[in-house]
Amino acid sequence: MRHQIVATTFFLLATASVSYAADCNTPVISIDANGRAEFISPERDVTRDMESFFGEAPGPDVILVVDARARQGTWIARTELPGVLAGFGATSDGFLYSGPSHCLPPGLPVDLPENNRQPEELPPGKPPIDLFPGVEPQSGLWQVRLGDTRLEGCPPLMQQVFPKSAGALPAEWLAPRRLDFEAPFHPDQLEMSRKLAAEGLSQIDWRAAGEDAWQAEIFSNLFGQIPAGQGAGSKMTWRLTLKSETEIEHVATVHIVLPIEASAVLGGSENCRMVSRNQWVRVSD
């Protein structure tokens, strides 16, 4: 009888559009390590947070399915909701539900375990999904540790022009500073991201670049002003990788496109890069 009821609800879902109350935020489906599926209606819009981990949402009417077994997130259309349990190999016949009762989509098959768990309200401040337990950076005093600058594929003459390290940074950049983080971590929380944007120096659009990693193009407005034939296509990228609670790797890469005439005279390949590998390290409370 139970399976017959579940099959009926799936039919109702498949033949009707999935809708939510106007004050309900975009939901997230979490499939835990045991294959149990949970439908979560968060108390705030977490779309941007999810995009920082799993890439940009392909449209407005989508749902993110996070599979803890593969540590992957997949954006699906709302119309694909009826096939989630079977498509992701969930072990339950229905969803556990967390969120306001009026945000439960009509016809959603809800799995009630032996303890007859009912849909519950998420307590204030509770994140919708604990994506990376134990890997959030700790607030405190952080300091940048500068690494060497390496030139790859560049003319020998440029080796004499560029310094061996990025030690020419202003002293205030090198001094320890307090950083306060919120979970989930995102590079927009860093002072350097906010400062560049606030002062109009560079708009920073961080994109997910792998597990615990983000990448952005810096000073694109300046590089975009280089005329064609004089190095157009050159750019600077930053890549941040959260190594641990106390270390964030910061790799800065300048891709240099030399004019054809200069390349012919100086030598070197067309793929000239300057790479600086640095770390942000937590030094104290």
QUICORVEN-V929091 format. One record per residue. NEAR is the number of other ideal C-beta (glycine too) atoms within 12 Angstrom. Layout:
[[NEAR] [NEAR]]
This chain:
[[8] [15] [13] [12] [18] [26] [19] [19] [28] [25] [15] [20] [30] [21] [14] [18] [17] [30] [20] [25] [16] [8] [13] [23] [26] [33] [43] [45] [45] [39] [34] [24] [15] [17] [21] [26] [39] [39] [42] [40] [36] [35] [24] [22] [19] [34] [28] [23] [32] [36] [27] [33] [40] [34] [23] [20] [28] [17] [14] [13] [20] [28] [42] [41] [37] [38] [30] [25] [19] [17] [21] [20] [33] [26] [27] [29] [21] [29] [19] [24] [37] [31] [21] [38] [33] [20] [17] [30] [18] [30] [20] [30] [26] [33] [43] [34] [33] [31] [38] [21] [18] [17] [30] [30] [32] [19] [24] [37] [35] [32] [30] [19] [18] [6] [8] [10] [18] [16] [26] [20] [19] [26] [12] [9] [11] [18] [28] [33] [33] [20] [32] [25] [14] [13] [25] [25] [33] [27] [20] [20] [19] [33] [24] [34] [26] [23] [21] [18] [28] [24] [28] [22] [23] [30] [24] [15] [17] [26] [20] [12] [16] [25] [18] [17] [20] [26] [18] [14] [20] [12] [11] [13] [22] [20] [15] [20] [24] [17] [30] [19] [26] [17] [27] [31] [34] [33] [38] [28] [28] [30] [24] [33] [26] [18] [18] [27] [22] [14] [13] [12] [18] [26] [21] [33] [23] [33] [24] [31] [24] [18] [18] [29] [27] [35] [27] [34] [28] [32] [24] [23] [18] [19] [23] [18] [13] [21] [13] [13] [14] [18] [25] [18] [20] [30] [27] [29] [30] [37] [29] [38] [27] [38] [22] [20] [22] [26] [24] [37] [30] [37] [32] [33] [28] [31] [29] [34] [27] [30] [22] [15] [11] [21] [24] [12] [13] [22] [17] [23] [18] [22] [20] [33] [28] [31] [29] [33] [24] [31] [25] [39] [28] [29] [20] [15] [13]]
